[in-house]
Amino acid sequence: MKVFLASTWFQLCWFLAVLGTYQWQWVTLILTLATLFYCWRTQASSLKNIGVIVSAGLVLDTLNKQFSIFIFPTQWLPTWLLCLWVLFSWYAYQLKPILYRFPKIYVSLVGGFGGTASYFAGYKLQAVEFGFNTSTTLAILFLEWCLIMLLILKVYGHEKLEKKLETETD
């Protein structure tokens, strides 16, 4: 039930961010802050690892913008996209019990397709423009998202290892 609720919340926020982009980004920001507050109240220890994934995602999308893979009408990454990285990183943390049931390569490939599909949907909904042809951009995004998923498994798996070591030393 927890994963279902997290999935519903993430999808609601994603649609609001992508459909509302600049006009509703303040609503997306409020929902993101509410998510972080909830996380702080229920899983405060997860915030550090979530921050690592958010940072990696923002660096990646900043590079995508700098190399004109993505084109936005703003000088910096838009607020709604920053919010989506926070929300996605929180959501991926909620999916940990599912992600670790499968081999890393499968999780990476499925995440590669899912991340790519998310940006393609954003492109189709006119939230982002691609600087290269669609095929090239999607290929780049697929590789990036496969790597992001491996990073998520490493960062969130490291937490699992830390907890295991703590219980062994007690």
C-alpha positions as CSV (number, residue, x, y, z in Angstrom):
1,M,0.0,0.0,0.0
2,K,2.9,2.4,0.8
3,V,4.4,1.9,-2.7
4,F,1.0,2.5,-4.3
5,L,0.5,5.7,-2.4
6,A,4.0,6.9,-3.1
7,S,3.5,6.1,-6.8
8,T,0.2,7.9,-7.0
9,W,1.7,11.0,-5.2
10,F,4.7,11.0,-7.5
11,Q,2.6,10.7,-10.7
12,L,0.3,13.5,-9.5
13,C,3.2,15.8,-8.8
14,W,4.9,14.8,-12.1
15,F,1.8,15.7,-14.2
16,L,1.4,18.9,-12.3
17,A,5.0,19.9,-12.9
18,V,5.1,18.9,-16.6
19,L,1.7,20.3,-17.5
20,G,2.0,23.4,-15.4
21,T,5.7,24.0,-16.0
22,Y,6.3,27.7,-15.3
23,Q,2.7,28.7,-14.6
24,W,2.2,26.3,-11.7
25,Q,5.7,25.7,-10.6
26,W,4.9,27.4,-7.2
27,V,2.3,24.6,-6.6
28,T,4.9,22.0,-7.5
29,L,7.4,23.7,-5.1
30,I,4.8,23.5,-2.3
31,L,4.1,19.8,-3.0
32,T,7.8,19.1,-3.1
33,L,8.3,20.9,0.3
34,A,5.4,19.0,1.7
35,T,7.0,15.7,0.5
36,L,10.3,16.7,2.1
37,F,8.6,17.6,5.4
38,Y,6.8,14.3,5.4
39,C,10.1,12.5,4.7
40,W,11.8,14.4,7.4
41,R,9.1,13.4,9.9
42,T,8.9,9.7,8.8
43,Q,12.3,8.8,7.3
44,A,14.8,11.6,8.3
45,S,17.8,9.3,7.8
46,S,16.9,9.0,4.1
47,L,17.3,12.7,3.4
48,K,21.1,12.5,3.0
49,N,20.9,9.7,0.4
50,I,18.0,11.4,-1.4
51,G,20.2,14.6,-1.5
52,V,23.0,12.6,-3.2
53,I,20.6,11.5,-6.0
54,V,19.1,15.0,-6.3
55,S,22.6,16.5,-6.6
56,A,23.6,14.0,-9.3
57,G,20.4,14.5,-11.2
58,L,20.7,18.3,-11.1
59,V,24.4,18.1,-12.3
60,L,23.3,15.8,-15.1
61,D,20.5,18.0,-16.3
62,T,22.7,21.1,-16.0
63,L,25.2,19.4,-18.3
64,N,22.3,18.4,-20.6
65,K,21.3,22.0,-20.7
66,Q,24.8,23.3,-21.2
67,F,25.4,20.9,-24.1
68,S,22.0,21.8,-25.6
69,I,20.6,18.4,-25.2
70,F,17.7,20.2,-23.4
71,I,16.5,23.7,-24.2
72,F,14.6,25.7,-21.6
73,P,13.5,29.3,-21.9
74,T,15.4,30.1,-18.7
75,Q,19.1,30.6,-18.0
76,W,19.1,27.9,-15.2
77,L,17.2,24.7,-14.8
78,P,13.5,25.6,-14.2
79,T,12.2,25.3,-10.6
80,W,9.7,22.6,-11.7
81,L,12.5,20.4,-12.9
82,L,14.5,20.8,-9.7
83,C,11.3,19.8,-7.8
84,L,10.9,16.7,-10.0
85,W,14.4,15.6,-9.1
86,V,13.6,15.9,-5.4
87,L,10.3,14.1,-5.9
88,F,11.9,11.4,-8.1
89,S,14.7,10.8,-5.6
90,W,12.2,10.5,-2.8
91,Y,10.0,8.1,-4.9
92,A,13.0,5.9,-5.8
93,Y,13.7,5.6,-2.1
94,Q,10.2,4.4,-1.6
95,L,10.7,1.8,-4.2
96,K,13.8,0.3,-2.6
97,P,12.0,-2.9,-1.4
98,I,11.0,-3.6,-5.0
99,L,14.3,-2.5,-6.7
100,Y,16.4,-4.9,-4.7
101,R,14.4,-7.9,-5.6
102,F,15.8,-7.9,-9.1
103,P,19.3,-8.0,-10.7
104,K,20.9,-4.6,-11.0
105,I,21.1,-4.9,-14.8
106,Y,17.3,-5.3,-15.1
107,V,16.6,-2.4,-12.8
108,S,19.1,-0.3,-14.7
109,L,17.5,-1.1,-18.1
110,V,13.9,-0.7,-16.9
111,G,15.0,2.6,-15.2
112,G,16.7,3.6,-18.4
113,F,13.5,3.1,-20.4
114,G,11.4,4.7,-17.7
115,G,13.5,7.8,-17.3
116,T,13.8,8.2,-21.1
117,A,10.0,7.8,-21.5
118,S,9.5,10.5,-18.8
119,Y,11.6,13.1,-20.7
120,F,10.0,12.1,-24.0
121,A,6.6,12.6,-22.5
122,G,7.8,16.0,-21.2
123,Y,9.0,16.8,-24.7
124,K,5.6,15.8,-26.2
125,L,3.8,17.9,-23.6
126,Q,6.1,20.8,-24.6
127,A,7.8,21.1,-21.1
128,V,11.2,20.7,-22.7
129,E,12.7,21.1,-26.1
130,F,15.4,18.8,-27.4
131,G,18.5,20.4,-29.0
132,F,19.3,17.3,-31.1
133,N,17.1,15.1,-33.1
134,T,14.7,13.0,-31.1
135,S,16.5,9.6,-31.6
136,T,19.9,11.0,-30.6
137,T,18.5,12.7,-27.5
138,L,16.6,9.6,-26.5
139,A,19.7,7.4,-26.9
140,I,21.7,9.8,-24.7
141,L,18.9,9.9,-22.1
142,F,18.7,6.1,-22.0
143,L,22.4,5.8,-21.2
144,E,22.2,8.5,-18.6
145,W,19.2,6.9,-16.9
146,C,20.7,3.5,-16.9
147,L,23.7,5.1,-15.0
148,I,21.4,7.1,-12.7
149,M,19.6,3.8,-11.8
150,L,22.9,2.2,-11.0
151,L,23.8,5.2,-8.8
152,I,20.5,4.9,-7.0
153,L,21.1,1.2,-6.3
154,K,24.5,2.0,-5.0
155,V,23.5,4.9,-2.8
156,Y,20.4,3.4,-1.4
157,G,22.0,0.0,-1.2
158,H,24.9,1.5,0.8
159,E,22.3,2.5,3.4
160,K,21.1,-1.1,3.6
161,L,24.7,-2.2,4.1
162,E,25.3,0.4,6.8
163,K,22.2,-0.8,8.7
164,K,23.4,-4.4,8.4
165,L,26.8,-3.5,9.8
166,E,25.2,-1.5,12.7
167,T,23.1,-4.5,13.7
168,E,26.1,-6.8,13.5
169,T,28.2,-4.6,15.8
170,D,25.4,-4.3,18.4
